[in-house]
Amino acid sequence: MNAPQSYLGWKIDYANPPGEPAYLDPGSVHWRVYKNPIALAVGGVAAVLLEFADARIRSGVWDHSTYKADPIGRSKRTGIAAMVGVYGPQAAARRVIQGVTNMHARVVGDTPRGEAYKALDVELLDWVSATAAYGFLNAYDRFVAPLGEAEKTRFYAEAHPIARLYGVKYSPTSQADFLAMMNKLAPRFEPHPIVEEFLGIIQSGQAAPNAPRFLHKALARAAVSLLPPIAREKLALGREYDLTPLDVLALKAAGRLADRIALRGSPPCQASLRLGLPYDFLYRSQAEQKRLLAARATGEPASAAT
């Protein structure tokens, strides 16, 4: 069993205390999507690209974070913050998210063109939250398993409670809602060398050293492929970032394989145990998951439901 994760000095134990709920239910679409590392990797890069299209966010991240010097550590911390919001005990999620908010309160400055920004600006918070939802959802749908429109709408609705903890005032309710939100910001979007530098880090594998080397460039191209056309055009990401058929085959194979491997010490497996479910709950068929959730609701032991 893996040791608890650490974030900002706090230990995050996904297995304890027994029974403490997460902000999202085990039957949620979020629990299904966030267990997949390929969806998180591709979706996370796509989200950053959408954020970097706005000079205020791009400057805030590049000038005030450790991403350039420590892409591995920065990526891990971002991943932990995302995981604890979905799988962690509510008390742990509140501590971590408050810690993130406290750090963001210190992120203020000016873009190269002299426009003032602060990380806790509501417009920026709303956009960052929306890009994460869009990225993770569409990466899972494209490279792991297709999701129906009702499931996509559920995913956006499920994001609201966690988004509010970050200070988000408005979060999209559907794919169409996200695109409408993006279109309002699109006049601000612009290309920048930092975007190319960021993609260079992704393609080099520095940010995801455990991923197979042949997937590094595919991950970057896959992320670009998720961008709405207007965003890709504004960022001037040309044909060199086109996803190849081999990329698609490799990513889908990796995504589907990852969706079947239950690592007992991982956050989704530990969270399942905390809530009285088998550690591999999320890796079983949806029909069996429903039976297990129904059994839990009536107080029947998980072992009796299997």
Summary of the structure (lengths in Angstrom):
residues: 306
radius of gyration: 19.0
end to end distance: 22.3
largest distance: 63.7
contacts: 988
relative contact order: 0.16
helix: 63%
strand: 4%
